[in-house]
Structure formats: C-alpha cells, structure tokens
Amino acid sequence: MFKAFGKDGWIDERLQFPEFKERKPTLPLGYLPVLSIDEEVFTQTEAILRWVAHKSSLYPTDLKEAMRVDEVCAVAHEVLYKCPFDADEEVKKAKRLEYAEGRMLQNMSYVDSKLAGSSNGFLLPGGISMADLQVYMVVHMIRTGNFDHIEPEYVDRFPNICKNAAAVDADPLIVEYRANYPN
C-alpha cells in the first residue's frame, strides 16, 4: 500500500513459504507481517495499517471522522475475530451458518448503515480511508470463498457495502497497488 503512495525508501518484501520457514525464528513473534522503521521492528497488521494510515490520507485528522473510522474498523475486525471455529468441519459449518445469520449479520448491517447516504461510496466524504480498506478485506474474503462456509453472495445483502467495495476497487490507490502487486 505504501508504495502506491510513492514514498521513497519503502521496500515491500514478500516471502515464499520456504524462505518464510527459514526466517521464522528471526521474526519477533514468529509470523508476518513485520515493519522495520529505523532498525526497530514492529508487528501486527492493525498497528502497521494504522501507522501507514496516519502517514497518509487514509486516516482523518478530524476527531469525529477519526472516531467513525475507528468504529467501522473495530466492527470489521469483530466480523473476523468473533467468527466461530471448530476442528470438526461439520460443527464448524453449522456454527458459521448460525454466525452468518446472527452476530455477523448484525455487524455487517451496522457497517452498511454507516455507509448509507455516502455520496462517493466511501465512509468519509473526503475519500478512501483505513476503514474502507478494512471493510474491503472482509468483503474480499467472502467474495473469493476464503471465509469458510459463508457463500460469496452473502455480501449482496448489503447494498452500501457493495457500493463501498466498488469504490475501493476503482480508487487510484488500489488500482496502482494492484498494478504493482497483482497477487
């Protein structure tokens, strides 16, 4: 993402599994992502995203708009973190289907309501924010079949989230990012 902003000195180093396995013992928590700034290493996707957002236009300076961004980010995270798991695939499926019609539906509906009335498809009138990217991540997981037992069409219930995803897809930042990193 940062490269799309054209920041000098940014290196997006991606590891294939054999290289990751070799370097895993050197990583602070044994997993990725990590971000090095002035020889200090930071972990956690959310912390890294917030840092990038603050260094760019992805995080607003207005406190009320910042609260909107933080709230929607938290609800999007909750969709993922509250999702039930089980070692037994059939039990997991039953739990996920129940979740999709319960807590997940509540959270997705809430985000959809927060996007209602948007003139540009984004949460904030000024354009794309960290919150839009967080919601997009959840939508992308669902639509690409990477959210086990949740049908890709599940997202279609939420028209404002669908408009948001389309706005994110068309944003120049995302277009440039995909050009640099097509995976």
Secondary structure as the mmCIF struct_conf table of DSSP 4:
data_model
#
loop_
_struct_conf.conf_type_id
_struct_conf.id
_struct_conf.beg_label_comp_id
_struct_conf.beg_label_asym_id
_struct_conf.beg_label_seq_id
_struct_conf.end_label_comp_id
_struct_conf.end_label_asym_id
_struct_conf.end_label_seq_id
HELX_RH_3T_P HELX_RH_3T_P1 PHE A 2 PHE A 5
TURN_TY1_P TURN_TY1_P1 GLY A 6 GLY A 6
TURN_TY1_P TURN_TY1_P2 ASP A 8 GLY A 9
HELX_RH_AL_P HELX_RH_AL_P1 PHE A 17 ARG A 23
HELX_RH_3T_P HELX_RH_3T_P2 LYS A 24 THR A 26
BEND BEND1 LEU A 27 LEU A 27
TURN_TY1_P TURN_TY1_P3 PRO A 28 LEU A 29
BEND BEND2 GLY A 30 LEU A 32
STRN STRN1 VAL A 34 ILE A 37
TURN_TY1_P TURN_TY1_P4 ASP A 38 GLU A 39
STRN STRN2 GLU A 40 THR A 43
HELX_RH_AL_P HELX_RH_AL_P2 THR A 45 HIS A 54
TURN_TY1_P TURN_TY1_P5 LYS A 55 LYS A 55
BEND BEND3 SER A 56 SER A 56
TURN_TY1_P TURN_TY1_P6 SER A 57 LEU A 58
BEND BEND4 TYR A 59 TYR A 59
BEND BEND5 THR A 61 ASP A 62
HELX_RH_AL_P HELX_RH_AL_P3 LEU A 63 TYR A 81
TURN_TY1_P TURN_TY1_P7 LYS A 82 LYS A 82
BEND BEND6 ALA A 87 ASP A 88
HELX_RH_AL_P HELX_RH_AL_P4 GLU A 89 GLU A 101
TURN_TY1_P TURN_TY1_P8 GLY A 102 GLY A 102
HELX_RH_AL_P HELX_RH_AL_P5 ARG A 103 LEU A 115
TURN_TY1_P TURN_TY1_P9 ALA A 116 GLY A 117
BEND BEND7 SER A 119 LEU A 123
STRN STRN3 LEU A 124 LEU A 124
TURN_TY1_P TURN_TY1_P10 PRO A 125 GLY A 126
STRN STRN4 GLY A 127 GLY A 127
HELX_RH_AL_P HELX_RH_AL_P6 MET A 130 ARG A 143
TURN_TY1_P TURN_TY1_P11 THR A 144 GLY A 145
BEND BEND8 PHE A 147 PHE A 147
TURN_TY1_P TURN_TY1_P12 ASP A 148 HIS A 149
HELX_RH_3T_P HELX_RH_3T_P3 PRO A 152 ARG A 157
HELX_RH_AL_P HELX_RH_AL_P7 PRO A 159 ALA A 170
BEND BEND9 ASP A 171 ASP A 171
HELX_RH_AL_P HELX_RH_AL_P8 PRO A 172 ASN A 180
#
